[in-house]
Amino acid sequence: MQQINTLLRRLPVWLVYVAGVLPAGVLFYQALNGDLGVDPVKALEHRYGELALQLLVLTLAVTPLRRLAGLNLMRFRRAIGLLCFFYVVCHLMVWLVLDVQLLDQIIADIVKRPYITIGMVGFVLMVPLAVTSNNMSVRRLGPKWRQLHRLTYPTALLGALHYVMLAKGFQLEPLIYLALIGGLLVMRLPPLQKLRLV
């Protein structure tokens, strides 16, 4: 693990951003060329949302991975979190611009469909996290910065619930994401923190 951490320390953070953004362009290109199935817009929307969830899980897993496995990804956590927000924005924009398009219908869906309501609440909570993910905000907010970024926890739970409620019928994949996020959040409870599990 020490050798892996040494290699990770040499990896520039900008490379994580570049590698993280690339799938967005590839998926969009595939959608344009009809390589994402009969409904490329829905497929693109789903893929972006799934990538956002995967990055969210990874963001939550950074601390447990360091304390339990010795894998140190802390210097990449901000980049992972911002990439997660990027894919949430992509997911949202595909829904707004390519899928629904009509403002009246968008508002009606947000109000009437609980899974969309939950998804939008999660997005709104993510905005201040993304805006303050910079060194200047850390300095200006001081201890309040850490308190603000605890919004990551309800945001993660809302994202997982959004996916579970979106799924039609019984599907295992959304439940796996919910279980992973729920487990990573439970590990942050004070009794487990005292046991130094996270």
Steps between C-alpha positions, in 0.01 A plus 500: 500500500790734569619462141150577369480812720843610375379470141181688584701787651675539166174509307399861420148593607425660161537155344213376717281782369591420139443128541176568688353728234588280201213250543249786471622584151523138393145428616364811329673400176353150528153647554536716188601196297219282630734267689302519826195307386155592374457789747842670512375797704369280782812285482727807519298639789532168684874460434578851625295443813667167565848651461401770748392235752821301452708812565284581801567155644872547436493841671343348810742207490820709501527525879408136576744380234779698664425386855408139430713411198775764514415626150544877499279680247453812713673736256255392230181526707417854389549406135281192540228707669507765227488235229198354676331841484599532133322174417195600704484819292537295179224267619275795580573683173418194290167473682424873470623573147484173308226306677220717641583839339171672594524726807143430611560126480828530690332686787208255501738202515699651789181559697308182417768232475665424837816349351558819297425716805756305702753524219457877476536545876822300482626720216419821690694369801797423277529853362651663814736203533631551147520879533705477821733222382802730477778615731365855527167373637680273748693801633201734510253259657743348750330234719166573329640353179514151651146541637373611160659205326312259722218567253678233297333238720133588439587574138640150456195341660264705282694399189470133587128532579448683171647202313301241697172684444580556132548128436196315369423180687760317707852581384806398697742768377327802659471308829872425491575872468262574786663233716852625421413861578301402808790289626754777443275745686443260792877463534514872578276474806682613820507154670678350198732797469610442860588146400714656223321306229497818290 
